[in-house]
Amino acid sequence: MGVLMDVRDLTVRFYTQEGTVYAVNNVSYTLNEGETLGIVGESGSGKSVHALAIMGLIPTPPGKIESGEVYFEGRNLVGLSNEQMRLVRGKEIAMIFQDPMTSLNPVLTIGTQITESLKLHEGMNTAQANKRAAELLDLVGIPDAHKRLKDYPHQFSGGMRQRVMIAIGLSCNPKLLIADEPTTALDVTIQAQILELVKSLKKEFNMAIIWITHDLGVVAELADTIQVMYAGSIVERGPTKVVFQDPRNAYTLGLMRSLPRMDGTRTRLTQIEGSPPDMRIPPKGDPFASRNPYATERCFEERPPLKPVEGSDPNHLAAAWYDLRAILKKERENV
């Protein structure tokens, strides 16, 4: 598996009347062909903004990619013109958004919205595009696909609209699908169906996926790699199983402890005390220090780098000045 995308020191700012918002700060990572990356973190952690930056969709003004590069198959997407990015969006990289009702145009039929990218990127005529659109709707589990092409978004349920969004995303066989909290607005049953659908489509098309969510359960089920973001930075990253079994950043641990356990080992959920920092005033040290019960003096003074974790998988990285594994071991011994 080769590297599909290489994000290097991506930094995004928003210049507002209230001050400069430090939304994404020096984010670097690689994504391999066919890999599923789950990105988790609270609202405002930079998950969605960094994805919009990859897609060239940061509203300018007030937003600006301050620095960094995004190499996709060796080509730097940052700095491409709008016209050049239009040829990448949909064909090379597709994105599914959280709310299909606002992402779909209410006055255009579903058929028109799916065939648009097929005509633009694949050079199909109307008959060819309609045939392919019906195949795509069938693929994502919408019955009577041919007839439904003439329907409008309001004639579909929430789950069906999200399936339409996935069909549009898949229409040109992209190498990367970015899904930004695509199941948040759906009930649990429909969410499970969409996850199963995405898993089977990934196998079929062998595409890479970036799945942005605040739901660790979804990441555990879907992702090969987990990336935890906080205050615009990556605080932990590694193979999903490894990070779940051996978290090394206190924020990752806090997210995991706020989840119900099915094995009965924990009956009480714990919350992360405090609030995320105001990103108009970037903290001096570790952004999580004020909420971290294990913070050291150094945490308040100096920002920890994201570096390989000792005694773990070589791909397991964490930003922490403390040894969380040793602290938790001591806690268990004292119980």
Secondary structure, DSSP 8 states (H G I E B T S, - for coil): --EEEEEEEEEEEEEETTEEEEEEEEEEEEEETT-EEEEE--TTSSHHHHHHHHHT---TTTEEEEEEEEEETTEE-TT--HHHHHHHBTTTEEEE-S-HHHHS-TTS-HHHHHHHHHHHHH---HHHHHHHHHHHHHHTT-SSHHHHTT--GGGS-HHHHHHHHHHHHHTT--SEEEEESTTTTS-HHHHHHHHHHHHHHHHHH--EEEEE-S-HHHHHHH-SEEEEEETTEEEEEEEHHHHHHS--SHHHHHHHHTS--SSSS--S-----S----TTS--SS-TTGGG-TT--HHHHHS----EE-TTS-TT-EE--SS-HHHHHHHHHHH-
